[in-house]
């Protein structure tokens, strides 16, 4: 999977507080419409900054996402 989907999800989580809340409350349901690999889903679910960096996510996005998790 292209990291474009991951980037879209991260940007939405940072800019949309309701979506960020959905991610915290029920991650699997919140990402149901996103085509994520198991690795991407795991990194997003746990807030694994190193894993997100390995996927090419910029530090500012991974740190911003961690703040809203």
Secondary structure, DSSP 8 states (H G I E B T S, - for coil): --HHHHHHHHHHHHH-HHHHHHHHH-HHHHTTTS---HHHHHHHHHT-HHHHHHTT--HHHHHHHHHH-
